[in-house]
Amino acid sequence: MGKRAQNIRKWFVNIFSGDIILKKGIDRQMPFVAYIFVLFCIIIAWSLYVEKKMVQVERNAKVIESLEISSHQRDIELVGLDQRTRIEAMLQKMNSRLQPPVDPAKIIKAQ
């Protein structure tokens, strides 16, 4: 084996065994590396939290929209009922014999 092959082999052994950390003095920087790792974990957790809340906001917006539609439909029904009762009250006040229909409307064919 040549000298170059031994150097490459030694380099791989140093990297995979962790000796390079001690030789380069990186062990003194480990608290900083741990701090950076914790910061990345916090950033990832915060991003996931914000995304979860945004999904919840979108769901709530859809629910609010459907509730608004339902509310408008009820308002229209109530206005229609109010108008009908108002007309019935006016007819009774005028002593009219007109009554609401008992049977449904029939189609009259003209010849």
N, CA, C and O of each residue as an XYZ file, in Angstrom:
444
protein
N       0.826     -1.171      0.000
C       0.000      0.000      0.000
C       0.875      1.242      0.000
O       1.896      1.318      0.685
N       0.444      2.198     -0.783
C       1.209      3.426     -0.866
C       0.903      4.351      0.293
O      -0.023      4.141      1.076
N       1.719      5.377      0.366
C       1.569      6.338      1.447
C       0.249      7.106      1.315
O      -0.411      7.420      2.306
N      -0.109      7.393      0.084
C      -1.358      8.117     -0.143
C      -2.554      7.283      0.303
O      -3.475      7.819      0.921
N      -2.562      6.006      0.009
C      -3.652      5.119      0.406
C      -3.732      5.030      1.926
O      -4.825      4.984      2.491
N      -2.583      5.006      2.585
C      -2.589      4.968      4.054
C      -3.168      6.267      4.632
O      -3.916      6.250      5.610
N      -2.801      7.403      3.998
C      -3.336      8.692      4.473
C      -4.852      8.744      4.309
O      -5.562      9.220      5.196
N      -5.341      8.257      3.182
C      -6.790      8.248      2.951
C      -7.468      7.330      3.957
O      -8.517      7.660      4.510
N      -6.855      6.173      4.186
C      -7.426      5.219      5.145
C      -7.449      5.820      6.551
O      -8.439      5.702      7.274
N      -6.343      6.465      6.924
C      -6.254      7.097      8.239
C      -7.289      8.227      8.374
O      -7.894      8.405      9.431
N      -7.475      8.967      7.306
C      -8.442     10.061      7.309
C      -9.855      9.526      7.528
O     -10.602     10.071      8.341
N     -10.232      8.456      6.806
C     -11.551      7.835      6.989
C     -11.719      7.307      8.404
O     -12.779      7.473      9.007
N     -10.679      6.668      8.942
C     -10.760      6.137     10.309
C     -10.947      7.279     11.300
O     -11.741      7.164     12.234
N     -10.222      8.381     11.107
C     -10.349      9.533     12.011
C     -11.760     10.125     11.970
O     -12.318     10.493     13.004
N     -12.324     10.212     10.778
C     -13.668     10.795     10.654
C     -14.703      9.883     11.300
O     -15.513     10.341     12.107
N     -14.687      8.606     10.956
C     -15.724      7.707     11.445
C     -15.539      7.286     12.900
O     -16.509      6.877     13.539
N     -14.351      7.372     13.431
C     -14.148      7.023     14.841
C     -14.376      8.219     15.756
O     -14.553      8.049     16.962
N     -14.372      9.430     15.196
C     -14.584     10.624     15.992
C     -13.299     11.248     16.489
O     -13.342     12.246     17.209
N     -12.138     10.682     16.120
C     -10.862     11.259     16.560
C     -10.631     12.643     15.965
O      -9.915     13.454     16.552
N     -11.222     12.921     14.818
C     -11.010     14.231     14.180
C     -11.563     15.348     15.060
O     -11.058     16.470     15.030
N     -12.600     15.045     15.845
C     -13.176     16.050     16.744
C     -12.144     16.473     17.784
O     -12.009     17.657     18.092
N     -11.422     15.497     18.320
C     -10.408     15.816     19.330
C      -9.180     16.466     18.710
O      -8.609     17.384     19.299
N      -8.763     16.009     17.534
C      -7.563     16.559     16.896
C      -7.765     18.006     16.464
O      -6.832     18.804     16.558
N      -8.919     18.356     16.010
C      -9.179     19.722     15.534
C      -9.656     20.644     16.667
O      -9.783     21.849     16.453
N      -9.917     20.121     17.832
C     -10.354     20.940     18.957
C     -11.822     21.320     18.878
O     -12.247     22.307     19.478
N     -12.596     20.539     18.138
C     -14.016     20.838     17.983
C     -14.779     20.523     19.272
O     -15.881     21.029     19.482
N     -14.193     19.688     20.134
C     -14.889     19.333     21.374
C     -15.140     20.549     22.254
O     -16.079     20.549     23.050
N     -14.313     21.591     22.123
C     -14.536     22.815     22.886
C     -15.732     23.603     22.342
O     -16.286     24.451     23.041
N     -16.121     23.329     21.116
C     -17.242     24.033     20.488
C     -18.566     23.274     20.616
O     -19.582     23.730     20.093
N     -18.573     22.147     21.290
C     -19.777     21.326     21.384
C     -20.956     22.046     22.044
O     -22.086     21.861     21.591
N     -20.758     22.852     23.082
C     -21.914     23.587     23.619
C     -22.557     24.510     22.565
O     -23.779     24.643     22.509
N     -21.725     25.134     21.746
C     -22.252     25.992     20.685
C     -23.021     25.167     19.654
O     -24.084     25.588     19.198
N     -22.501     24.012     19.288
C     -23.173     23.126     18.336
C     -24.505     22.655     18.924
O     -25.513     22.602     18.218
N     -24.510     22.318     20.199
C     -25.752     21.892     20.854
C     -26.754     23.045     20.877
O     -27.950     22.836     20.674
N     -26.267     24.260     21.124
C     -27.131     25.440     21.124
C     -27.766     25.647     19.740
O     -28.966     25.904     19.640
N     -26.984     25.538     18.706
C     -27.501     25.682     17.339
C     -28.524     24.587     17.047
O     -29.555     24.851     16.429
N     -28.245     23.365     17.485
C     -29.175     22.248     17.274
C     -30.510     22.527     17.965
O     -31.572     22.300     17.386
N     -30.452     23.015     19.195
C     -31.679     23.335     19.931
C     -32.449     24.457     19.227
O     -33.676     24.415     19.144
N     -31.723     25.459     18.721
C     -32.392     26.536     17.987
C     -33.113     26.008     16.755
O     -34.246     26.406     16.483
N     -32.472     25.120     16.012
C     -33.124     24.535     14.836
C     -34.362     23.734     15.240
O     -35.386     23.791     14.560
N     -34.273     22.993     16.336
C     -35.437     22.231     16.804
C     -36.583     23.164     17.172
O     -37.740     22.882     16.862
N     -36.268     24.266     17.828
C     -37.299     25.240     18.209
C     -37.927     25.870     16.970
O     -39.144     26.046     16.913
N     -37.109     26.208     15.986
C     -37.627     26.803     14.748
C     -38.563     25.836     14.035
O     -39.627     26.235     13.562
N     -38.175     24.577     13.958
C     -39.014     23.568     13.297
C     -40.327     23.389     14.068
O     -41.399     23.332     13.465
N     -40.243     23.301     15.390
C     -41.450     23.131     16.199
C     -42.372     24.342     16.040
O     -43.589     24.181     15.943
N     -41.808     25.547     16.012
C     -42.613     26.755     15.848
C     -43.294     26.768     14.482
O     -44.465     27.132     14.376
N     -42.579     26.379     13.451
C     -43.161     26.341     12.106
C     -44.333     25.360     12.052
O     -45.369     25.660     11.459
N     -44.171     24.196     12.666
C     -45.258     23.224     12.691
C     -46.459     23.747     13.471
O     -47.604     23.522     13.079
N     -46.201     24.440     14.568
C     -47.283     25.014     15.370
C     -48.054     26.063     14.568
O     -49.285     26.071     14.558
N     -47.313     26.950     13.894
C     -47.955     28.003     13.102
C     -48.763     27.390     11.968
O     -49.877     27.837     11.694
N     -48.227     26.387     11.311
C     -48.948     25.732     10.217
C     -50.240     25.083     10.726
O     -51.280     25.160     10.072
N     -50.163     24.446     11.896
C     -51.353     23.826     12.487
C     -52.420     24.891     12.776
O     -53.603     24.671     12.513
N     -52.008     26.027     13.309
C     -52.952     27.096     13.609
C     -53.548     27.688     12.334
O     -54.724     28.049     12.318
N     -52.761     27.795     11.271
C     -53.275     28.321     10.009
C     -54.328     27.385      9.418
O     -55.327     27.841      8.862
N     -54.105     26.087      9.539
C     -55.097     25.115      9.070
C     -56.376     25.268      9.882
O     -57.473     25.208      9.328
N     -56.247     25.465     11.179
C     -57.414     25.648     12.029
C     -58.163     26.929     11.655
O     -59.394     26.948     11.660
N     -57.437     27.987     11.335
C     -58.063     29.246     10.929
C     -58.843     29.047      9.630
O     -59.953     29.560      9.492
N     -58.274     28.311      8.682
C     -58.974     28.055      7.416
C     -60.249     27.254      7.648
O     -61.289     27.554      7.062
N     -60.171     26.235      8.501
C     -61.368     25.449      8.821
C     -62.436     26.330      9.464
O     -63.614     26.251      9.115
N     -62.011     27.165     10.402
C     -62.966     28.049     11.078
C     -63.586     29.042     10.108
O     -64.763     29.379     10.236
N     -62.806     29.518      9.136
C     -63.348     30.445      8.142
C     -64.442     29.765      7.322
O     -65.461     30.384      7.017
N     -64.239     28.497      6.963
C     -65.261     27.768      6.211
C     -66.522     27.568      7.058
O     -67.639     27.698      6.558
N     -66.334     27.254      8.338
C     -67.484     27.076      9.230
C     -68.241     28.389      9.382
O     -69.471     28.403      9.350
N     -67.523     29.481      9.545
C     -68.163     30.797      9.688
C     -68.944     31.139      8.427
O     -70.057     31.661      8.501
N     -68.358     30.843      7.265
C     -69.056     31.128      6.011
C     -70.360     30.330      5.907
O     -71.389     30.870      5.503
N     -70.313     29.057      6.270
C     -71.538     28.252      6.205
C     -72.563     28.734      7.227
O     -73.761     28.714      6.945
N     -72.123     29.164      8.402
C     -73.053     29.695      9.400
C     -73.679     31.016      8.943
O     -74.849     31.283      9.218
N     -72.895     31.835      8.248
C     -73.445     33.085      7.721
C     -74.516     32.802      6.673
O     -75.559     33.456      6.657
N     -74.265     31.837      5.805
C     -75.252     31.469      4.790
C     -76.528     30.978      5.463
O     -77.632     31.362      5.077
N     -76.369     30.127      6.471
C     -77.538     29.616      7.197
C     -78.301     30.756      7.867
O     -79.532     30.772      7.858
N     -77.584     31.691      8.435
C     -78.229     32.834      9.096
C     -79.005     33.678      8.097
O     -80.122     34.109      8.382
N     -78.417     33.918      6.922
C     -79.119     34.701      5.899
C     -80.383     33.979      5.424
O     -81.414     34.610      5.192
N     -80.294     32.664      5.282
C     -81.478     31.900      4.865
C     -82.583     32.007      5.909
O     -83.751     32.183      5.561
N     -82.224     31.901      7.177
C     -83.229     32.037      8.237
C     -83.838     33.438      8.243
O     -85.043     33.598      8.437
N     -82.990     34.456      8.028
C     -83.503     35.824      7.975
C     -84.531     35.978      6.859
O     -85.579     36.595      7.045
N     -84.216     35.405      5.692
C     -85.150     35.496      4.560
C     -86.458     34.786      4.893
O     -87.534     35.296      4.582
N     -86.376     33.621      5.518
C     -87.590     32.893      5.909
C     -88.410     33.698      6.912
O     -89.635     33.766      6.809
N     -87.735     34.300      7.872
C     -88.459     35.091      8.877
C     -89.099     36.326      8.269
O     -90.210     36.699      8.646
N     -88.406     36.965      7.328
C     -88.991     38.131      6.666
C     -90.234     37.700      5.901
O     -91.251     38.394      5.928
N     -90.160     36.563      5.220
C     -91.324     36.054      4.500
C     -92.478     35.750      5.442
O     -93.629     36.059      5.135
N     -92.180     35.149      6.585
C     -93.236     34.861      7.566
C     -93.817     36.148      8.126
O     -95.028     36.248      8.325
N     -92.978     37.118      8.377
C     -93.438     38.390      8.916
C     -94.367     39.073      7.920
O     -95.392     39.639      8.301
N     -94.006     39.017      6.659
C     -94.834     39.640      5.639
C     -96.191     38.933      5.546
O     -97.228     39.581      5.408
N     -96.171     37.614      5.621
C     -97.433     36.858      5.530
C     -98.343     37.190      6.714
O     -99.536     37.434      6.536
N     -97.783     37.198      7.904
C     -98.604     37.504      9.082
C     -99.102     38.942      9.026
O    -100.209     39.235      9.476
N     -98.294     39.835      8.480
C     -98.713     41.233      8.351
C     -99.906     41.344      7.389
O    -100.867     42.069      7.649
N     -99.818     40.614      6.282
C    -100.918     40.636      5.309
C    -102.175     40.019      5.907
O    -103.270     40.546      5.714
N    -102.035     38.905      6.632
C    -103.203     38.278      7.266
C    -103.842     39.228      8.282
O    -105.065     39.307      8.388
N    -103.002     39.944      9.020
C    -103.535     40.902      9.988
C    -104.283     42.023      9.284
O    -105.337     42.448      9.759
N    -103.759     42.516      8.152
C    -104.451     43.556      7.386
C    -105.790     43.047      6.861
O    -106.778     43.782      6.886
N    -105.840     41.801      6.385
C    -107.091     41.239      5.872
C    -108.122     41.103      6.978
O    -109.297     41.405      6.768
N    -107.698     40.650      8.155
C    -108.644     40.532      9.274
C    -109.144     41.908      9.705
O    -110.307     42.067     10.075
N    -108.260     42.892      9.654
C    -108.642     44.249     10.037
C    -109.710     44.800      9.089
O    -110.592     45.547      9.513
N    -109.629     44.435      7.818
C    -110.591     44.890      6.818
C    -111.821     43.985      6.736
O    -112.679     44.184      5.875
N    -111.910     43.003      7.617
C    -113.007     42.034      7.633
C    -113.148     41.302      6.299
O    -114.255     41.114      5.796
N    -112.043     40.904      5.751
C    -112.046     40.191      4.480
C    -112.339     38.719      4.721
O    -111.972     38.157      5.753
N    -113.002     38.110      3.759
C    -113.282     36.676      3.847
C    -112.164     35.852      3.215
O    -112.243     34.624      3.180
N    -111.161     36.496      2.732
C    -110.046     35.798      2.083
C    -109.261     35.007      3.118
O    -108.861     35.537      4.154
N    -109.045     33.723      2.820
C    -108.326     32.835      3.735
C    -107.132     32.214      2.993
O    -107.125     32.172      1.763
N    -106.145     31.743      3.721
C    -105.039     31.055      3.048
C    -105.533     29.768      2.405
O    -106.473     29.158      2.913
N    -104.934     29.344      1.314
C    -105.420     28.148      0.620
C    -105.249     26.899      1.472
O    -104.279     26.751      2.216
N    -106.226     26.005      1.338
C    -106.188     24.734      2.052
C    -105.534     23.668      1.175
O    -104.722     22.872      1.647
N    -105.900     23.665     -0.116
C    -105.337     22.701     -1.061
C    -104.211     23.382     -1.841
O    -104.191     24.604     -1.989
N    -103.283     22.576     -2.329
C    -102.220     23.170     -3.148
C    -102.773     23.696     -4.469
O    -103.867     23.312     -4.882
N    -102.038     24.553     -5.118
C    -102.482     25.171     -6.376
C    -102.644     24.103     -7.451
O    -101.896     23.126     -7.486
N    -103.632     24.300     -8.331
C    -103.899     23.375     -9.426
C    -103.614     24.081    -10.738
O    -103.759     25.298    -10.850
N    -103.212     23.314    -11.712
C    -102.931     23.860    -13.040
C    -104.237     23.852    -13.839
O    -104.910     22.827    -13.939
N    -104.574     24.987    -14.391
C    -105.789     25.120    -15.204
C    -105.350     25.185    -16.661
O    -104.538     26.027    -17.044
N    -105.901     24.281    -17.463
C    -105.552     24.264    -18.882
C    -106.648     24.985    -19.652
O    -107.829     24.671    -19.509
N    -106.259     25.930    -20.450
C    -107.237     26.649    -21.287
C    -107.199     26.073    -22.688
O    -106.141     25.701    -23.196
N    -108.372     26.007    -23.308
C    -108.430     25.459    -24.672
C    -108.611     26.533    -25.687
O    -108.679     26.248    -26.883
